[in-house]
């Protein structure tokens, strides 16, 4: 099966921004579902089960999706390449328990800081399919601008208890998301985008279910709400993972992460305006979204051509990261 060529940078980034807006909507839907069902983890459970169901239907109905998985089995990727779904599960679980203590503002800033550092490191290592992208002044400046933009967007929001351990845990969550993007992108580059999405949900969903069982989310009978739209997180999740796979292949992890944040802030602003009882248009959020777009542009400043990393054709005998 011939590899699909990456989209042009501008098209890929536009798709990631849309994925970020979908991520903002997904957060609202999952939080509302978890609150009404009686446990915050249940929103994540329904989200991942819904995404897994959509992937399963696709595998049954679309022969090319099955062919993508077959190609993946022949690709010879080392085992650790398939673990990207753990990153998505990690940030969901971390957010569920850290946000109530730190508040949304501190958690978001810490997560984006971790994601920016992780994006720079992952791109430098050549782990993502975009190739080895060096540390440059524009890329580091873009990462710093991204963190500053999110900090600006959170002005005026309440701050919880600033526990250092939980802040570091949120930073680790951002690092996990950067690794998720790189590893899923590696799987997608070795086969198809559909295969990358399938692997992401196949790995992440059992982790979410195990965490939900450990915290007793299923101990009491959940009170499931009747509004159909509260169960759309899985569909949004598939779209988000798709946008990340496309972005990582085209522009690397750092710029993809920054574009996702721009979409999240823009989506959050739109939801605040449109939803009943929303906060309305907030100038800090608008300014933060605009500054994040600037960060994406700055991070893509002139640099040396990346060293492309060819997909692995045979597994490493000891499973070590190489390159």
C-alpha positions in Angstrom: 0.0 0.0 0.0 1.5 3.3 -1.0 1.8 6.0 1.7 -0.5 9.0 1.5 1.4 12.2 1.1 1.0 14.8 3.9 -1.3 17.7 3.4 0.2 21.2 2.7 1.1 22.9 6.0 -1.6 25.5 5.8 -4.4 22.9 5.1 -3.1 20.6 7.9 -3.0 23.5 10.4 -6.5 24.6 9.4 -7.8 21.1 10.1 -6.0 21.0 13.5 -7.7 24.3 14.4 -11.0 22.7 13.6 -10.0 19.7 15.7 -9.2 22.1 18.6 -12.7 23.6 18.4 -14.1 20.1 18.4 -12.0 19.4 21.5 -13.6 22.4 23.3 -17.0 21.1 22.5 -16.0 17.6 23.6 -14.9 18.9 27.0 -18.2 20.5 27.6 -20.2 17.4 26.5 -18.1 14.9 28.5 -18.2 17.1 31.6 -21.9 17.5 31.4 -22.5 13.8 30.9 -20.2 12.8 33.7 -21.9 15.3 36.1 -25.4 14.0 35.2 -24.4 10.4 35.3 -23.0 10.7 38.7 -19.2 10.3 38.2 -16.8 12.5 36.1 -15.0 9.5 34.7 -18.2 8.2 33.1 -18.0 11.0 30.5 -14.6 9.8 29.4 -15.8 6.2 29.4 -18.7 7.0 27.0 -16.4 9.2 24.9 -13.9 6.4 24.3 -16.5 3.6 23.9 -18.3 5.8 21.4 -15.1 6.4 19.4 -14.2 2.7 19.6 -17.7 1.8 18.3 -17.3 4.1 15.3 -13.9 2.6 14.5 -15.3 -0.9 14.8 -18.2 0.0 12.4 -15.6 1.5 10.0 -13.5 -1.7 10.1 -16.6 -3.8 9.3 -17.9 -1.5 6.5 -14.8 -0.1 4.8 -12.3 -2.6 3.3 -9.5 0.0 3.1 -9.5 0.3 6.9 -8.9 -3.4 7.3 -6.2 -3.2 4.6 -4.6 -0.4 6.6 -4.4 -2.6 9.7 -3.0 -5.5 7.6 -0.3 -3.1 6.3 0.5 -2.1 9.8 1.1 -5.7 10.8 3.7 -5.9 8.0 5.3 -2.6 8.8 7.7 -3.9 11.5 7.1 -1.0 13.8 8.6 -1.6 17.3 6.0 -2.4 20.0 6.3 1.0 21.8 5.1 2.8 18.6 1.5 1.5 19.4 1.3 3.1 22.9 0.1 6.5 21.9 -3.4 5.9 23.2 -2.0 5.9 26.8 -1.2 9.6 26.4 -4.8 10.4 25.6 -6.1 8.3 28.5 -3.6 9.8 30.9 -4.6 13.4 30.2 -8.3 12.5 30.6 -7.7 10.8 34.0 -5.3 13.6 35.2 -7.7 16.3 34.3 -10.6 14.6 36.0 -8.9 14.7 39.4 -6.6 17.7 39.1 -8.9 20.3 37.7 -11.2 20.4 40.8 -8.1 21.2 43.0 -6.1 23.5 40.7 -8.9 25.1 38.8 -9.2 25.1 35.0 -6.9 28.0 34.5 -3.8 26.6 36.2 -4.4 23.1 34.8 -4.7 24.4 31.3 -1.5 26.6 31.6 0.5 23.7 33.1 -0.8 21.2 30.4 0.1 23.5 27.5 3.5 24.2 29.1 4.1 20.4 29.2 2.9 20.0 25.7 5.1 22.7 24.4 8.2 21.3 26.0 7.2 17.8 24.9 6.6 19.0 21.4 10.0 20.6 21.1 11.7 17.4 22.5 9.7 15.0 20.4 10.3 16.9 17.2 14.0 17.2 18.1 14.2 13.4 18.6 12.7 12.6 15.2 10.0 10.4 16.8 7.2 11.9 14.8 6.9 11.3 11.1 7.6 14.9 10.1 11.3 14.1 10.8 13.9 15.5 13.1 13.2 19.2 13.7 16.0 21.1 15.5 15.7 23.6 18.3 15.6 27.0 16.7 14.9 30.5 18.0 11.5 30.6 16.1 10.4 27.2 17.5 11.4 28.0 21.1 9.8 31.5 20.8 6.6 29.9 19.4 6.4 27.5 22.3 6.9 30.4 24.8 4.3 32.5 23.0 1.9 29.6 23.2 2.2 29.3 27.0 1.9 33.1 27.3 -1.2 33.0 25.1 -3.0 30.4 27.3 -2.0 32.3 30.4 -3.5 35.4 29.0 -6.7 33.6 28.1 -7.1 32.3 31.7 -7.0 35.8 33.3 -9.9 36.3 35.6 -10.7 32.6 36.1 -10.6 31.3 39.7 -7.4 29.6 41.0 -7.6 26.6 43.2 -5.0 25.3 45.7 -1.6 25.6 44.1 -0.2 22.1 45.0 3.2 21.7 43.3 2.8 18.0 42.9 -0.5 18.4 41.0 0.9 21.2 38.8 3.8 18.9 37.9 1.2 16.1 37.2 -0.6 18.5 34.8 2.7 19.3 33.1 3.3 15.5 32.7 -0.2 15.2 31.2 0.9 17.7 28.5 4.1 15.7 27.9 1.9 12.6 27.5 -0.2 14.3 24.9 2.9 15.3 22.9 4.0 11.7 22.9 0.6 10.5 21.9 0.6 12.7 18.9 4.1 11.6 17.8 3.4 7.8 18.3 0.0 7.9 16.6 1.5 9.8 13.8 4.3 7.2 13.4 1.7 4.5 13.2 -0.3 6.5 10.6 2.7 7.1 8.5 3.6 3.4 8.5 0.1 2.5 7.3 -3.0 4.7 7.0 -4.6 7.4 9.0 -7.6 5.1 9.8 -5.2 2.6 11.3 -3.7 5.3 13.5 -7.1 6.2 14.8 -8.0 2.5 15.4 -4.8 1.9 17.4 -5.3 5.0 19.5 -8.8 3.9 20.6 -7.8 0.3 21.0 -5.1 1.2 23.4 -6.7 4.1 25.3 -10.2 2.7 25.9 -9.2 -0.3 28.1 -7.1 2.1 30.2 -10.1 4.4 30.8 -12.3 1.4 31.6 -9.8 0.1 34.1 -9.5 3.5 35.8 -13.3 3.8 36.0 -13.5 0.4 37.6 -10.8 1.2 40.1 -12.4 4.4 41.3 -15.8 2.8 41.6 -17.5 4.6 38.8 -19.7 1.5 38.1 -20.4 0.7 41.7 -23.7 2.7 41.8 -26.1 2.6 38.9 -25.4 5.6 36.7 -28.2 8.0 36.0 -27.9 8.4 32.2 -29.4 11.6 30.8 -31.8 11.4 27.8 -30.2 14.2 25.7 -28.7 12.5 22.6 -26.0 15.2 22.1 -24.3 14.3 25.4 -23.2 11.1 23.8 -21.4 12.7 20.9 -18.0 12.9 22.5 -16.8 9.8 20.7 -17.6 11.2 17.3 -15.8 14.4 18.2 -12.9 12.4 19.6 -12.4 10.5 16.3 -12.3 13.9 14.5 -9.8 15.3 16.9 -7.4 12.3 16.6 -7.7 12.5 12.8 -6.8 16.2 12.8 -3.8 15.5 15.1 -2.5 12.7 12.8 -2.8 14.9 9.8 -1.1 17.8 11.5 1.8 15.8 13.0 2.7 14.3 9.6 2.7 17.8 8.0 4.3 20.2 10.5 5.5 18.2 13.6 4.2 17.9 17.1 4.9 21.4 18.4 3.1 23.4 15.8 0.2 20.9 15.8 -0.1 21.3 19.5 -0.2 25.1 19.3 -2.8 25.0 16.5 -4.9 22.7 18.6 -4.8 25.2 21.5 -5.7 28.0 19.1 -8.8 26.0 18.1 -9.6 25.1 21.7 -9.6 28.8 22.7 -11.6 29.9 19.7 -14.1 27.1 20.3 -14.4 27.9 24.0 -15.0 31.5 23.1 -17.8 30.5 20.7 -19.4 28.2 23.2 -19.3 30.9 25.8 -21.3 33.1 23.5 -23.7 30.6 22.1 -24.6 28.4 25.1 -27.3 29.5 27.5 -25.7 30.7 30.7 -22.3 31.0 29.0 -19.8 33.6 30.1 -20.2 35.6 26.9 -17.4 37.1 24.8 -14.3 37.4 27.0 -11.5 39.7 25.7 -8.7 37.6 27.3 -9.8 34.5 25.6 -10.0 36.3 22.2 -6.6 37.8 22.7 -5.2 34.4 23.8 -6.6 32.7 20.7 -5.1 35.4 18.4 -1.7 35.2 20.2 -1.7 31.4 19.8 -2.2 31.8 16.0 0.8 34.1 16.1 2.7 31.4 18.0 1.9 28.9 15.3 3.3 31.2 12.6 6.4 32.1 14.6 7.2 28.5 15.3 7.1 27.8 11.6 9.8 30.4 10.9 12.7 29.8 8.6 14.8 26.7 9.6 17.0 24.0 8.1 15.2 21.3 6.2 14.2 18.5 8.5 15.9 15.2 8.4 13.2 12.7 7.4 12.9 9.5 9.3 12.0 6.5 7.2 9.3 4.2 8.7 10.8 1.3 10.5 10.8 -1.9 8.4 11.9 -4.3 11.1 11.4 -4.2 14.9 14.3 -3.4 17.1 15.3 -6.5 19.0 15.5 -4.8 22.3 12.7 -2.3 21.8 14.9 0.8 22.3 14.2 4.1 20.9 16.6 4.8 18.0 17.2 7.5 15.6 
